[in-house]
Amino acid sequence: WDTADERLLAVLLCLVHEVNQGSLCVMLDDLGFRKNLENIGVEGQIEAELCQRWCKFQLAAKPVLVYEDGALFFAKYWQAKHNLSQTLKQLIGNYAGPVFTANQIGTATEEVLAELAFASVENKQILAVVVSLLQPFSIISGGPGTGKTTIMSSVLRGLIKLGYQPQDIQLAAPTGRAANRMTESLHDVLLNHIEPLSDTDQQLLSISAMTIHRLLGSHPYRGGFNHGLHNP
């Protein structure tokens, strides 16, 4: 390719920006991406064929970029995404825990939501609780104030009603500050938004979140973890 191609330089700049913002890639049809290109002075749409041509470039015999399903990645972030995806598929496929019927989940969800001291619970929150109880792996996302903590506490209470014990549950977060916030949020819902607070809810108050590193048994000096693929 031509190193003087301003479109490539602009796209790389946008990609670095997206990575710095926490994304793994740029979506070619994203309006924000197109707006950023226009602000840089690049007009017109970036075509998939062009990205595929750029992906042929290598540094130290390794590709720099990867194009997939309308998205352009730095190769290292695409590889991380691919590895995580494959591992999750394997874990989900090997799931051997309890499986509950729709009636069991429906009953548990109704009980949990009926005990919440909120004027109303949005349908999307109810759906998130049901789906999280129905399958072994879920991702719940949303900005501040969208009800993630309420959903988390409701899922935990639903699991308890379905037969799990508080000692079966581990809460983890990337940082110590996030772990403390998770614990505080859970306790706030239990103490201030549940009517009435059952003995089981009291047991949930004993759960404290920890960092992912602590949960996995990190060895900061010699490296490695107690738990991993070798010791789930």
Backbone torsions as a table, in degrees:
resi	resn	phi	psi	omega
1	TRP	NA	169.5	-177.6
2	ASP	-92.4	118.4	-179.2
3	THR	-65.5	-14.7	179.4
4	ALA	-89.2	2.0	-179.9
5	ASP	-67.7	107.3	-176.7
6	GLU	-64.7	-26.5	179.4
7	ARG	-64.6	-42.0	178.6
8	LEU	-63.3	-46.3	-179.8
9	LEU	-61.5	-39.3	179.5
10	ALA	-66.9	-42.3	179.6
11	VAL	-65.0	-41.2	177.1
12	LEU	-61.1	-39.5	178.2
13	LEU	-63.4	-44.4	178.3
14	CYS	-64.7	-37.7	-180.0
15	LEU	-66.2	-42.3	176.3
16	VAL	-60.9	-41.5	178.5
17	HIS	-60.2	-45.9	-179.2
18	GLU	-63.6	-40.9	178.2
19	VAL	-62.7	-42.2	178.8
20	ASN	-63.9	-26.2	178.6
21	GLN	-86.7	-2.9	176.9
22	GLY	104.6	2.8	178.6
23	SER	-91.0	163.5	178.4
24	LEU	-96.9	-15.8	-169.8
25	CYS	-158.3	177.2	166.6
26	VAL	-114.6	136.7	175.0
27	MET	-92.2	125.4	-174.2
28	LEU	-62.5	-29.1	-178.5
29	ASP	-95.7	7.8	179.7
30	ASP	-73.7	130.5	-177.3
31	LEU	-64.7	-35.2	178.5
32	GLY	-64.6	-39.3	177.8
33	PHE	-63.6	-45.8	179.8
34	ARG	-63.2	-38.4	179.4
35	LYS	-65.4	-40.7	178.2
36	ASN	-62.8	-39.8	177.8
37	LEU	-63.6	-41.9	178.7
38	GLU	-62.6	-39.8	179.3
39	ASN	-64.3	-30.9	177.5
40	ILE	-77.7	-23.4	179.9
41	GLY	111.0	16.6	179.7
42	VAL	-103.4	118.1	-179.0
43	GLU	-98.2	155.0	175.7
44	GLY	86.8	164.3	-177.9
45	GLN	-84.3	143.1	174.4
46	ILE	-83.3	118.1	-175.7
47	GLU	-84.8	152.7	179.2
48	ALA	-60.6	-39.6	-179.3
49	GLU	-60.2	-37.9	178.3
50	LEU	-66.1	-43.4	179.0
51	CYS	-63.2	-39.7	178.9
52	GLN	-63.9	-32.7	176.6
53	ARG	-69.7	-41.5	177.9
54	TRP	-63.2	-32.3	-176.5
55	CYS	-68.8	-10.3	177.6
56	LYS	-77.7	-16.3	179.5
57	PHE	-69.0	138.5	-179.7
58	GLN	-127.4	150.7	174.5
59	LEU	-128.2	123.1	-174.3
60	ALA	54.9	42.4	176.3
61	ALA	65.8	19.5	178.2
62	LYS	-128.8	142.9	179.9
63	PRO	-66.1	147.5	178.3
64	VAL	-94.1	-36.7	-176.0
65	LEU	-123.0	152.8	174.4
66	VAL	-134.2	131.6	176.1
67	TYR	-107.4	131.4	-178.6
68	GLU	-153.5	124.5	172.5
69	ASP	50.5	47.9	176.2
70	GLY	79.7	9.5	-178.3
71	ALA	-126.3	145.7	178.0
72	LEU	-114.1	127.5	-176.6
73	PHE	-119.4	152.8	156.7
74	PHE	-70.7	140.5	-172.0
75	ALA	-56.8	-38.8	-176.4
76	LYS	-65.3	-35.1	-179.7
77	TYR	-78.0	-33.8	174.9
78	TRP	-63.7	-42.4	-179.6
79	GLN	-63.0	-41.6	178.0
80	ALA	-62.4	-43.2	178.2
81	LYS	-62.3	-44.6	-179.2
82	HIS	-62.9	-44.6	-179.2
83	ASN	-62.9	-43.9	-179.9
84	LEU	-64.0	-43.1	179.7
85	SER	-59.7	-45.4	-179.0
86	GLN	-65.2	-39.9	-179.8
87	THR	-66.2	-42.0	179.0
88	LEU	-63.3	-42.7	178.6
89	LYS	-60.0	-40.3	179.9
90	GLN	-66.5	-44.5	179.8
91	LEU	-62.7	-44.7	179.8
92	ILE	-65.3	-40.8	179.7
93	GLY	-65.3	-28.8	-178.9
94	ASN	-95.1	7.5	-177.4
95	TYR	-58.5	128.2	-178.0
96	ALA	-127.1	17.8	-179.8
97	GLY	-80.8	-176.6	-178.6
98	PRO	-66.1	147.7	176.3
99	VAL	-120.7	127.9	-175.3
100	PHE	-104.6	152.2	178.7
101	THR	-78.6	163.4	177.9
102	ALA	-61.1	-37.4	179.5
103	ASN	-65.4	-42.0	178.4
104	GLN	-62.0	-44.4	-179.5
105	ILE	-67.6	-40.7	178.7
106	GLY	-61.8	-43.7	179.0
107	THR	-64.1	-46.1	-179.7
108	ALA	-62.4	-42.5	-179.8
109	THR	-64.1	-43.3	179.0
110	GLU	-60.8	-43.1	-179.9
111	GLU	-64.5	-44.1	-178.7
112	VAL	-62.6	-46.9	-176.5
113	LEU	-71.0	-32.5	178.9
114	ALA	-66.0	-25.4	-177.9
115	GLU	-91.1	-3.0	177.8
116	LEU	-79.5	129.8	-178.4
117	ALA	-88.8	54.7	174.7
118	PHE	-116.6	149.9	179.5
119	ALA	-61.1	-38.2	179.5
120	SER	-156.8	156.2	175.0
121	VAL	-123.5	130.4	-175.7
122	GLU	-69.8	153.1	-178.9
123	ASN	-59.6	-36.2	180.0
124	LYS	-65.5	-34.3	177.2
125	GLN	-68.2	-41.5	177.6
126	ILE	-61.5	-44.3	179.2
127	LEU	-60.8	-41.2	-179.6
128	ALA	-62.9	-39.7	178.7
129	VAL	-65.3	-47.5	-178.2
130	VAL	-61.7	-47.3	-178.4
131	VAL	-63.4	-39.0	-178.9
132	SER	-67.1	-31.1	177.3
133	LEU	-81.3	-21.9	-174.1
134	LEU	-82.6	-29.5	-173.4
135	GLN	-130.0	160.5	-172.9
136	PRO	-79.0	-9.5	-178.4
137	PHE	-146.7	131.2	178.1
138	SER	-143.8	153.0	171.5
139	ILE	-120.0	125.0	176.7
140	ILE	-117.1	121.4	-177.3
141	SER	-127.2	161.7	178.9
142	GLY	161.3	156.9	179.7
143	GLY	-74.8	-179.7	178.5
144	PRO	-58.2	137.5	175.0
145	GLY	82.5	10.6	-178.4
146	THR	-94.9	2.3	172.9
147	GLY	97.7	17.0	-177.8
148	LYS	-62.8	-40.3	-179.0
149	THR	-66.4	-41.0	176.9
150	THR	-61.5	-42.0	178.2
151	ILE	-63.8	-45.9	-179.8
152	MET	-57.7	-48.5	-178.8
153	SER	-65.3	-36.8	179.9
154	SER	-68.2	-39.0	177.3
155	VAL	-63.4	-44.1	179.7
156	LEU	-62.7	-44.0	179.9
157	ARG	-67.6	-35.0	176.5
158	GLY	-65.2	-40.6	177.9
159	LEU	-62.6	-39.6	178.2
160	ILE	-63.0	-43.7	179.5
161	LYS	-65.1	-25.8	179.5
162	LEU	-87.5	-0.5	173.1
163	GLY	119.5	-7.4	176.9
164	TYR	-70.9	155.5	175.5
165	GLN	-105.5	150.3	179.2
166	PRO	-53.5	-33.4	179.9
167	GLN	-71.3	-11.2	176.1
168	ASP	-79.8	-9.7	-167.8
169	ILE	-105.6	134.8	172.6
170	GLN	-126.7	134.2	175.2
171	LEU	-112.2	133.4	-178.2
172	ALA	-141.7	152.8	-179.5
173	ALA	-143.4	160.5	-176.2
174	PRO	-64.0	-33.6	-176.1
175	THR	-127.8	162.4	177.4
176	GLY	-62.2	-38.7	178.8
177	ARG	-63.9	-43.0	178.8
178	ALA	-66.1	-37.3	178.1
179	ALA	-63.9	-43.6	177.7
180	ASN	-62.2	-40.7	179.2
181	ARG	-64.4	-39.8	178.6
182	MET	-62.0	-44.7	178.8
183	THR	-62.7	-46.4	-179.8
184	GLU	-61.4	-40.9	-178.4
185	SER	-66.4	-43.4	178.5
186	LEU	-61.7	-46.1	-179.4
187	HIS	-65.4	-35.0	178.1
188	ASP	-62.7	-44.9	178.9
189	VAL	-63.6	-44.8	-177.3
190	LEU	-64.7	-41.3	-174.0
191	LEU	-83.9	-27.3	-171.5
192	ASN	-116.8	-10.7	-174.0
193	HIS	-132.6	14.0	177.2
194	ILE	-116.9	128.5	178.4
195	GLU	-134.7	118.8	-9.1
196	PRO	-87.2	166.2	178.9
197	LEU	-87.2	116.4	-176.5
198	SER	-83.9	173.6	176.5
199	ASP	-62.3	-37.2	178.8
200	THR	-65.8	-39.7	176.8
201	ASP	-62.0	-37.2	176.8
202	GLN	-61.3	-36.7	178.6
203	GLN	-68.4	-34.8	178.2
204	LEU	-63.3	-26.0	178.8
205	LEU	-66.4	-16.2	179.6
206	SER	-81.8	-9.6	-178.1
207	ILE	-82.8	129.7	175.2
208	SER	-122.5	136.4	177.6
209	ALA	-72.7	155.3	177.2
210	MET	-135.3	170.9	177.0
211	THR	-72.7	154.9	177.9
212	ILE	-60.8	-38.3	179.6
213	HIS	-61.0	-42.5	179.5
214	ARG	-68.0	-40.1	179.9
215	LEU	-60.3	-40.7	-178.1
216	LEU	-83.7	-5.7	178.8
217	GLY	74.3	57.6	-177.7
218	SER	-66.9	144.7	173.7
219	HIS	-113.2	92.3	-172.4
220	PRO	-64.8	-25.3	-175.4
221	TYR	-92.2	-44.6	-179.2
222	ARG	-98.9	-5.5	177.8
223	GLY	82.3	163.4	177.7
224	GLY	88.4	179.8	-177.2
225	PHE	-138.1	154.7	174.1
226	ASN	-67.4	-34.8	-175.7
227	HIS	-116.9	143.8	179.6
228	GLY	179.1	-156.4	178.4
229	LEU	-59.9	-30.9	-178.4
230	HIS	-76.6	-21.8	-175.6
231	ASN	-152.7	78.4	-175.4
232	PRO	-57.6	NA	NA
